[in-house]
């Protein structure tokens, strides 16, 4: 009895140790996968964010801000889902491989038959994966429309309310959401059909497996039971691989969209501060000289906003640019600030041309008050320190007094 009790205690201790080991491994795996996932997603988001921030100002005039918001938030969230599904797909593949290795020791022939059935099912479900990829591309466009409508409404809500056109925005967003709903229901209907077909095919394959194992290979009942137990674990892995692959395909277009957007901004990147610092520091004792400057938004044969203008801005004096709306006053101001580069012509400060190499250094020397006020949702000090992060409180008060705001 004592020997039996000791054996039972040993077995129970081993069971507890095994469960504890499995729990520890699962915890380690979960933490590791979470860290791996967030490292990847954060790197993708930061790479895009930095590419946007380092691009020339001109590219921003050719792209909607809502599309950038969508890329940095909506698309990145979908990339996270795709990355997680890819990790789950890898895990399912490893588990499937382990189960198949075990079954190979029992019956190599029947294991090969089961693998063949699984591969046939995966190939047969290819049309459903293709539809998942198409749905992912449609989803990207629909979500961009959703972000665009909301962004335009919130950004211009004062104008919308003053013109009593709120209902048009409601209708536009409602139509987009209805379209997204219809697309999602169509995809779910298609996906659930694929799941049902897989389940039916699995039952047929299992029936064939049992029949061939008994009649053709004359396996013992014990061997068949063990194989069935193994294949009951294998079949869900095949289905899991199909579902996770669909999730990757649905969300992969978001990653492709982000990469295309990042490549577009990288192609328009400004010289870095270290490169700009190599140029001579510009002075402004005499004034600015604008010589035969033209500028056109867009590329190719775009119509110029300003064409072949020449004038001088003397230092120490107030100069006003007067003209009707759309005549190019704001564009000229952006070029003088160094945000836009002239399509042709030159802008000189005390005879030194403002170029790509010294444009950032020039902006460090220029103060700019835009037409549209931008304020952080923070203190007045935080807003003032946006331009001078190291400014002391005394300097902030001096600036406020000079602006008659203290």
One Martini backbone bead per residue (centre of mass of N, CA, C, O) as a GRO file, in nm:
protein
  406
    1UNK     BB    1   0.058   0.063  -0.021
    2UNK     BB    2   0.298   0.256   0.008
    3UNK     BB    3   0.390   0.215  -0.280
    4UNK     BB    4   0.125   0.307  -0.411
    5UNK     BB    5   0.118   0.587  -0.278
    6UNK     BB    6   0.386   0.683  -0.391
    7UNK     BB    7   0.310   0.654  -0.689
    8UNK     BB    8   0.069   0.845  -0.683
    9UNK     BB    9   0.224   1.092  -0.580
   10UNK     BB   10   0.420   1.106  -0.813
   11UNK     BB   11   0.213   1.143  -1.036
   12UNK     BB   12   0.082   1.401  -0.922
   13UNK     BB   13   0.341   1.570  -0.921
   14UNK     BB   14   0.393   1.548  -1.224
   15UNK     BB   15   0.128   1.680  -1.307
   16UNK     BB   16   0.175   1.949  -1.167
   17UNK     BB   17   0.444   2.012  -1.308
   18UNK     BB   18   0.332   2.008  -1.595
   19UNK     BB   19   0.125   2.236  -1.560
   20UNK     BB   20   0.326   2.448  -1.461
   21UNK     BB   21   0.503   2.441  -1.713
   22UNK     BB   22   0.282   2.519  -1.912
   23UNK     BB   23   0.204   2.788  -1.779
   24UNK     BB   24   0.484   2.918  -1.802
   25UNK     BB   25   0.508   2.898  -2.108
   26UNK     BB   26   0.250   3.057  -2.180
   27UNK     BB   27   0.338   3.316  -2.044
   28UNK     BB   28   0.597   3.361  -2.202
   29UNK     BB   29   0.464   3.359  -2.482
   30UNK     BB   30   0.270   3.598  -2.442
   31UNK     BB   31   0.483   3.813  -2.373
   32UNK     BB   32   0.659   3.779  -2.624
   33UNK     BB   33   0.437   3.835  -2.837
   34UNK     BB   34   0.357   4.114  -2.736
   35UNK     BB   35   0.635   4.244  -2.772
   36UNK     BB   36   0.672   4.176  -3.071
   37UNK     BB   37   0.418   4.316  -3.177
   38UNK     BB   38   0.469   4.608  -3.063
   39UNK     BB   39   0.740   4.656  -3.192
   40UNK     BB   40   0.640   4.641  -3.481
   41UNK     BB   41   0.407   4.849  -3.476
   42UNK     BB   42   0.571   5.090  -3.366
   43UNK     BB   43   0.772   5.097  -3.600
   44UNK     BB   44   0.569   5.147  -3.825
   45UNK     BB   45   0.447   5.409  -3.711
   46UNK     BB   46   0.714   5.573  -3.680
   47UNK     BB   47   0.810   5.562  -3.971
   48UNK     BB   48   0.568   5.716  -4.086
   49UNK     BB   49   0.576   5.965  -3.903
   50UNK     BB   50   0.865   6.054  -3.987
   51UNK     BB   51   0.815   6.076  -4.291
   52UNK     BB   52   0.606   6.299  -4.268
   53UNK     BB   53   0.778   6.509  -4.098
   54UNK     BB   54   1.030   6.509  -4.330
   55UNK     BB   55   0.872   6.643  -4.536
   56UNK     BB   56   0.773   6.837  -4.761
   57UNK     BB   57   0.522   7.067  -4.782
   58UNK     BB   58   0.410   7.017  -5.071
   59UNK     BB   59   0.281   6.729  -5.020
   60UNK     BB   60   0.040   6.833  -4.835
   61UNK     BB   61  -0.118   6.974  -5.081
   62UNK     BB   62  -0.174   6.655  -5.212
   63UNK     BB   63  -0.312   6.567  -4.930
   64UNK     BB   64  -0.508   6.431  -4.703
   65UNK     BB   65  -0.532   6.437  -4.363
   66UNK     BB   66  -0.724   6.190  -4.329
   67UNK     BB   67  -0.527   5.983  -4.458
   68UNK     BB   68  -0.315   6.010  -4.236
   69UNK     BB   69  -0.492   5.934  -3.999
   70UNK     BB   70  -0.567   5.656  -4.108
   71UNK     BB   71  -0.281   5.538  -4.130
   72UNK     BB   72  -0.189   5.590  -3.819
   73UNK     BB   73  -0.452   5.421  -3.718
   74UNK     BB   74  -0.624   5.225  -3.887
   75UNK     BB   75  -0.395   5.075  -4.038
   76UNK     BB   76  -0.226   4.995  -3.791
   77UNK     BB   77  -0.444   4.820  -3.659
   78UNK     BB   78  -0.452   4.617  -3.897
   79UNK     BB   79  -0.156   4.534  -3.881
   80UNK     BB   80  -0.183   4.410  -3.602
   81UNK     BB   81  -0.380   4.189  -3.685
   82UNK     BB   82  -0.198   4.060  -3.899
   83UNK     BB   83   0.039   3.992  -3.710
   84UNK     BB   84  -0.121   3.813  -3.517
   85UNK     BB   85  -0.218   3.609  -3.733
   86UNK     BB   86   0.068   3.524  -3.815
   87UNK     BB   87   0.141   3.404  -3.541
   88UNK     BB   88  -0.094   3.199  -3.534
   89UNK     BB   89  -0.012   3.054  -3.793
   90UNK     BB   90   0.261   2.957  -3.688
   91UNK     BB   91   0.151   2.798  -3.449
   92UNK     BB   92  -0.033   2.606  -3.612
   93UNK     BB   93   0.195   2.485  -3.782
   94UNK     BB   94   0.360   2.365  -3.547
   95UNK     BB   95   0.138   2.187  -3.428
   96UNK     BB   96   0.084   2.025  -3.682
   97UNK     BB   97   0.366   1.908  -3.708
   98UNK     BB   98   0.369   1.756  -3.437
   99UNK     BB   99   0.125   1.568  -3.490
  100UNK     BB  100   0.239   1.437  -3.751
  101UNK     BB  101   0.489   1.312  -3.625
  102UNK     BB  102   0.339   1.124  -3.434
  103UNK     BB  103   0.168   0.973  -3.658
  104UNK     BB  104   0.411   0.853  -3.817
  105UNK     BB  105   0.478   0.631  -3.599
  106UNK     BB  106   0.210   0.475  -3.651
  107UNK     BB  107   0.126   0.585  -3.972
  108UNK     BB  108   0.255   0.688  -4.260
  109UNK     BB  109   0.028   0.641  -4.466
  110UNK     BB  110  -0.215   0.778  -4.312
  111UNK     BB  111  -0.074   1.047  -4.278
  112UNK     BB  112  -0.047   1.110  -4.579
  113UNK     BB  113  -0.351   1.105  -4.627
  114UNK     BB  114  -0.419   1.343  -4.437
  115UNK     BB  115  -0.241   1.552  -4.575
  116UNK     BB  116  -0.382   1.538  -4.849
  117UNK     BB  117  -0.656   1.635  -4.750
  118UNK     BB  118  -0.562   1.908  -4.639
  119UNK     BB  119  -0.446   2.021  -4.907
  120UNK     BB  120  -0.705   2.003  -5.071
  121UNK     BB  121  -0.866   2.197  -4.891
  122UNK     BB  122  -0.681   2.445  -4.921
  123UNK     BB  123  -0.711   2.465  -5.228
  124UNK     BB  124  -1.030   2.481  -5.234
  125UNK     BB  125  -1.013   2.762  -5.048
  126UNK     BB  126  -0.890   2.988  -5.234
  127UNK     BB  127  -1.139   3.165  -5.313
  128UNK     BB  128  -1.182   3.268  -5.019
  129UNK     BB  129  -0.908   3.416  -5.000
  130UNK     BB  130  -0.953   3.606  -5.239
  131UNK     BB  131  -1.201   3.748  -5.110
  132UNK     BB  132  -1.050   3.855  -4.865
  133UNK     BB  133  -0.859   4.041  -5.023
  134UNK     BB  134  -1.081   4.211  -5.158
  135UNK     BB  135  -1.209   4.309  -4.893
  136UNK     BB  136  -0.959   4.460  -4.789
  137UNK     BB  137  -0.953   4.675  -5.015
  138UNK     BB  138  -1.238   4.784  -4.965
  139UNK     BB  139  -1.196   4.863  -4.668
  140UNK     BB  140  -0.986   5.083  -4.712
  141UNK     BB  141  -1.169   5.277  -4.875
  142UNK     BB  142  -1.402   5.303  -4.667
  143UNK     BB  143  -1.229   5.413  -4.431
  144UNK     BB  144  -1.136   5.667  -4.574
  145UNK     BB  145  -1.419   5.786  -4.611
  146UNK     BB  146  -1.486   5.800  -4.312
  147UNK     BB  147  -1.254   5.986  -4.221
  148UNK     BB  148  -1.313   6.217  -4.418
  149UNK     BB  149  -1.593   6.298  -4.320
  150UNK     BB  150  -1.525   6.349  -4.021
  151UNK     BB  151  -1.293   6.554  -4.064
  152UNK     BB  152  -1.449   6.767  -4.229
  153UNK     BB  153  -1.671   6.820  -4.021
  154UNK     BB  154  -1.492   6.898  -3.773
  155UNK     BB  155  -1.315   7.116  -3.924
  156UNK     BB  156  -1.613   7.253  -4.050
  157UNK     BB  157  -1.851   7.300  -3.837
  158UNK     BB  158  -1.904   7.603  -3.854
  159UNK     BB  159  -1.985   7.609  -4.151
  160UNK     BB  160  -2.204   7.391  -4.144
  161UNK     BB  161  -2.388   7.546  -3.941
  162UNK     BB  162  -2.412   7.816  -4.096
  163UNK     BB  163  -2.547   7.641  -4.357
  164UNK     BB  164  -2.719   7.390  -4.278
  165UNK     BB  165  -2.532   7.095  -4.363
  166UNK     BB  166  -2.532   6.844  -4.171
  167UNK     BB  167  -2.709   6.634  -4.327
  168UNK     BB  168  -2.501   6.568  -4.551
  169UNK     BB  169  -2.300   6.429  -4.359
  170UNK     BB  170  -2.486   6.215  -4.249
  171UNK     BB  171  -2.545   6.081  -4.523
  172UNK     BB  172  -2.252   6.014  -4.601
  173UNK     BB  173  -2.183   5.837  -4.358
  174UNK     BB  174  -2.422   5.640  -4.380
  175UNK     BB  175  -2.345   5.529  -4.660
  176UNK     BB  176  -2.070   5.416  -4.576
  177UNK     BB  177  -2.171   5.226  -4.348
  178UNK     BB  178  -2.363   5.059  -4.529
  179UNK     BB  179  -2.141   4.958  -4.717
  180UNK     BB  180  -1.974   4.816  -4.497
  181UNK     BB  181  -2.195   4.624  -4.407
  182UNK     BB  182  -2.244   4.479  -4.676
  183UNK     BB  183  -1.952   4.377  -4.713
  184UNK     BB  184  -1.936   4.216  -4.447
  185UNK     BB  185  -2.175   4.023  -4.494
  186UNK     BB  186  -2.065   3.901  -4.754
  187UNK     BB  187  -1.809   3.787  -4.623
  188UNK     BB  188  -1.937   3.615  -4.399
  189UNK     BB  189  -2.097   3.438  -4.590
  190UNK     BB  190  -1.847   3.326  -4.736
  191UNK     BB  191  -1.687   3.223  -4.487
  192UNK     BB  192  -1.907   3.029  -4.371
  193UNK     BB  193  -1.912   2.849  -4.619
  194UNK     BB  194  -1.622   2.750  -4.595
  195UNK     BB  195  -1.654   2.621  -4.316
  196UNK     BB  196  -1.877   2.419  -4.393
  197UNK     BB  197  -1.717   2.272  -4.615
  198UNK     BB  198  -1.488   2.181  -4.433
  199UNK     BB  199  -1.651   2.010  -4.236
  200UNK     BB  200  -1.769   1.815  -4.447
  201UNK     BB  201  -1.494   1.723  -4.563
  202UNK     BB  202  -1.385   1.611  -4.294
  203UNK     BB  203  -1.593   1.385  -4.259
  204UNK     BB  204  -1.532   1.242  -4.520
  205UNK     BB  205  -1.229   1.197  -4.466
  206UNK     BB  206  -1.270   1.036  -4.201
  207UNK     BB  207  -1.430   0.802  -4.325
  208UNK     BB  208  -1.211   0.717  -4.523
  209UNK     BB  209  -0.996   0.664  -4.313
  210UNK     BB  210  -1.137   0.434  -4.158
  211UNK     BB  211  -1.190   0.247  -4.393
  212UNK     BB  212  -0.893   0.211  -4.489
  213UNK     BB  213  -0.774   0.118  -4.216
  214UNK     BB  214  -0.950  -0.145  -4.202
  215UNK     BB  215  -0.951  -0.269  -4.501
  216UNK     BB  216  -0.656  -0.212  -4.618
  217UNK     BB  217  -0.452  -0.206  -4.339
  218UNK     BB  218  -0.546  -0.341  -4.072
  219UNK     BB  219  -0.585  -0.186  -3.823
  220UNK     BB  220  -0.600  -0.147  -3.512
  221UNK     BB  221  -0.801  -0.014  -3.278
  222UNK     BB  222  -0.581   0.135  -3.121
  223UNK     BB  223  -0.456   0.285  -3.365
  224UNK     BB  224  -0.714   0.431  -3.455
  225UNK     BB  225  -0.766   0.587  -3.194
  226UNK     BB  226  -0.502   0.744  -3.191
  227UNK     BB  227  -0.537   0.877  -3.470
  228UNK     BB  228  -0.803   1.018  -3.407
  229UNK     BB  229  -0.692   1.192  -3.180
  230UNK     BB  230  -0.487   1.336  -3.356
  231UNK     BB  231  -0.689   1.433  -3.591
  232UNK     BB  232  -0.867   1.602  -3.396
  233UNK     BB  233  -0.620   1.807  -3.379
  234UNK     BB  234  -0.559   1.863  -3.686
  235UNK     BB  235  -0.816   1.975  -3.823
  236UNK     BB  236  -0.830   2.254  -3.670
  237UNK     BB  237  -0.558   2.356  -3.784
  238UNK     BB  238  -0.647   2.388  -4.075
  239UNK     BB  239  -0.875   2.591  -4.013
  240UNK     BB  240  -0.697   2.797  -3.869
  241UNK     BB  241  -0.518   2.859  -4.112
  242UNK     BB  242  -0.746   2.971  -4.287
  243UNK     BB  243  -0.842   3.201  -4.097
  244UNK     BB  244  -0.566   3.345  -4.060
  245UNK     BB  245  -0.518   3.399  -4.359
  246UNK     BB  246  -0.763   3.579  -4.398
  247UNK     BB  247  -0.677   3.799  -4.197
  248UNK     BB  248  -0.422   3.876  -4.345
  249UNK     BB  249  -0.560   3.951  -4.620
  250UNK     BB  250  -0.749   4.173  -4.513
  251UNK     BB  251  -0.497   4.355  -4.373
  252UNK     BB  252  -0.267   4.389  -4.589
  253UNK     BB  253  -0.357   4.649  -4.747
  254UNK     BB  254  -0.275   4.843  -4.518
  255UNK     BB  255   0.030   4.798  -4.547
  256UNK     BB  256   0.051   4.879  -4.845
  257UNK     BB  257  -0.057   5.166  -4.805
  258UNK     BB  258   0.164   5.260  -4.607
  259UNK     BB  259   0.409   5.208  -4.790
  260UNK     BB  260   0.323   5.401  -5.017
  261UNK     BB  261   0.312   5.654  -4.840
  262UNK     BB  262   0.605   5.644  -4.737
  263UNK     BB  263   0.740   5.658  -5.014
  264UNK     BB  264   0.626   5.935  -5.087
  265UNK     BB  265   0.764   6.090  -4.849
  266UNK     BB  266   1.059   5.999  -4.893
  267UNK     BB  267   1.077   6.140  -5.179
  268UNK     BB  268   1.014   6.432  -5.001
  269UNK     BB  269   1.266   6.478  -4.842
  270UNK     BB  270   1.436   6.657  -4.633
  271UNK     BB  271   1.695   6.784  -4.521
  272UNK     BB  272   1.878   6.761  -4.266
  273UNK     BB  273   2.000   6.945  -4.015
  274UNK     BB  274   2.300   6.876  -4.066
  275UNK     BB  275   2.295   6.963  -4.364
  276UNK     BB  276   2.185   7.253  -4.325
  277UNK     BB  277   2.425   7.354  -4.136
  278UNK     BB  278   2.641   7.378  -4.370
  279UNK     BB  279   2.522   7.622  -4.435
  280UNK     BB  280   2.490   7.940  -4.443
  281UNK     BB  281   2.405   8.181  -4.242
  282UNK     BB  282   2.139   8.388  -4.254
  283UNK     BB  283   2.077   8.717  -4.329
  284UNK     BB  284   1.879   9.047  -4.245
  285UNK     BB  285   1.978   9.365  -4.339
  286UNK     BB  286   1.848   9.436  -4.624
  287UNK     BB  287   1.687   9.174  -4.760
  288UNK     BB  288   1.453   9.057  -4.988
  289UNK     BB  289   1.480   8.865  -5.304
  290UNK     BB  290   1.265   8.842  -5.583
  291UNK     BB  291   1.334   8.622  -5.875
  292UNK     BB  292   1.145   8.498  -6.107
  293UNK     BB  293   0.893   8.366  -5.962
  294UNK     BB  294   0.751   8.034  -5.960
  295UNK     BB  295   0.432   7.848  -5.896
  296UNK     BB  296   0.318   7.495  -5.873
  297UNK     BB  297   0.081   7.278  -5.819
  298UNK     BB  298   0.217   6.999  -5.872
  299UNK     BB  299   0.273   6.840  -6.185
  300UNK     BB  300   0.402   6.940  -6.472
  301UNK     BB  301   0.125   7.124  -6.629
  302UNK     BB  302   0.066   7.305  -6.407
  303UNK     BB  303  -0.083   7.575  -6.294
  304UNK     BB  304   0.024   7.869  -6.197
  305UNK     BB  305  -0.004   8.078  -5.922
  306UNK     BB  306   0.277   8.200  -5.981
  307UNK     BB  307   0.438   8.438  -6.224
  308UNK     BB  308   0.717   8.598  -6.265
  309UNK     BB  309   0.824   8.733  -5.991
  310UNK     BB  310   0.939   9.074  -5.884
  311UNK     BB  311   1.082   9.170  -5.563
  312UNK     BB  312   1.116   9.369  -5.261
  313UNK     BB  313   1.221   9.327  -4.902
  314UNK     BB  314   1.287   9.538  -4.674
  315UNK     BB  315   1.448   9.591  -4.397
  316UNK     BB  316   1.259   9.728  -4.129
  317UNK     BB  317   0.983   9.685  -4.283
  318UNK     BB  318   0.655   9.718  -4.402
  319UNK     BB  319   0.495   9.463  -4.603
  320UNK     BB  320   0.227   9.446  -4.842
  321UNK     BB  321   0.011   9.201  -4.977
  322UNK     BB  322  -0.213   9.271  -5.247
  323UNK     BB  323  -0.516   9.079  -5.318
  324UNK     BB  324  -0.704   8.856  -5.434
  325UNK     BB  325  -0.846   8.572  -5.409
  326UNK     BB  326  -0.604   8.348  -5.541
  327UNK     BB  327  -0.326   8.520  -5.619
  328UNK     BB  328  -0.077   8.409  -5.403
  329UNK     BB  329  -0.006   8.513  -5.115
  330UNK     BB  330   0.033   8.250  -4.946
  331UNK     BB  331   0.245   8.125  -5.131
  332UNK     BB  332   0.457   8.343  -5.094
  333UNK     BB  333   0.481   8.314  -4.787
  334UNK     BB  334   0.576   8.015  -4.796
  335UNK     BB  335   0.836   8.080  -4.955
  336UNK     BB  336   0.960   8.286  -4.755
  337UNK     BB  337   0.965   8.074  -4.516
  338UNK     BB  338   1.039   7.771  -4.655
  339UNK     BB  339   0.810   7.560  -4.739
  340UNK     BB  340   0.837   7.647  -5.034
  341UNK     BB  341   0.942   7.579  -5.362
  342UNK     BB  342   1.031   7.702  -5.635
  343UNK     BB  343   0.991   7.620  -5.960
  344UNK     BB  344   1.111   7.908  -6.021
  345UNK     BB  345   1.371   8.080  -5.933
  346UNK     BB  346   1.459   8.327  -5.668
  347UNK     BB  347   1.557   8.349  -5.314
  348UNK     BB  348   1.700   8.625  -5.125
  349UNK     BB  349   1.933   8.683  -4.849
  350UNK     BB  350   2.150   8.910  -4.883
  351UNK     BB  351   2.223   8.746  -5.168
  352UNK     BB  352   2.135   8.464  -5.051
  353UNK     BB  353   2.028   8.168  -5.136
  354UNK     BB  354   1.741   7.977  -5.092
  355UNK     BB  355   1.778   7.639  -5.016
  356UNK     BB  356   1.775   7.309  -4.935
  357UNK     BB  357   2.032   7.343  -4.739
  358UNK     BB  358   1.903   7.628  -4.578
  359UNK     BB  359   1.593   7.623  -4.510
  360UNK     BB  360   1.580   7.532  -4.211
  361UNK     BB  361   1.762   7.759  -4.102
  362UNK     BB  362   1.571   7.985  -4.193
  363UNK     BB  363   1.324   7.900  -4.018
  364UNK     BB  364   1.471   7.963  -3.744
  365UNK     BB  365   1.457   8.296  -3.821
  366UNK     BB  366   1.141   8.277  -3.854
  367UNK     BB  367   0.835   8.440  -3.821
  368UNK     BB  368   0.489   8.303  -3.795
  369UNK     BB  369   0.150   8.404  -3.890
  370UNK     BB  370  -0.123   8.248  -3.941
  371UNK     BB  371  -0.446   8.234  -4.038
  372UNK     BB  372  -0.461   7.967  -3.886
  373UNK     BB  373  -0.512   7.883  -3.573
  374UNK     BB  374  -0.277   7.717  -3.351
  375UNK     BB  375  -0.365   7.514  -3.062
  376UNK     BB  376  -0.297   7.380  -2.781
  377UNK     BB  377  -0.427   7.164  -2.527
  378UNK     BB  378  -0.298   7.400  -2.322
  379UNK     BB  379  -0.092   7.608  -2.219
  380UNK     BB  380   0.054   7.902  -2.293
  381UNK     BB  381   0.343   7.807  -2.247
  382UNK     BB  382   0.329   7.559  -2.436
  383UNK     BB  383   0.274   7.726  -2.693
  384UNK     BB  384   0.533   7.901  -2.682
  385UNK     BB  385   0.735   7.642  -2.665
  386UNK     BB  386   0.706   7.536  -2.955
  387UNK     BB  387   0.937   7.745  -3.062
  388UNK     BB  388   1.077   7.754  -2.745
  389UNK     BB  389   1.161   7.507  -2.534
  390UNK     BB  390   1.394   7.684  -2.351
  391UNK     BB  391   1.222   7.891  -2.237
  392UNK     BB  392   1.174   8.120  -2.010
  393UNK     BB  393   0.948   8.285  -1.823
  394UNK     BB  394   1.055   8.571  -1.885
  395UNK     BB  395   1.040   8.536  -2.197
  396UNK     BB  396   0.738   8.486  -2.213
  397UNK     BB  397   0.648   8.758  -2.091
  398UNK     BB  398   0.787   8.934  -2.302
  399UNK     BB  399   0.625   8.829  -2.544
  400UNK     BB  400   0.346   8.911  -2.436
  401UNK     BB  401   0.404   9.214  -2.415
  402UNK     BB  402   0.479   9.259  -2.718
  403UNK     BB  403   0.173   9.141  -2.793
  404UNK     BB  404  -0.040   9.251  -2.585
  405UNK     BB  405  -0.107   8.974  -2.373
  406UNK     BB  406  -0.039   9.086  -2.053
   0.00000   0.00000   0.00000
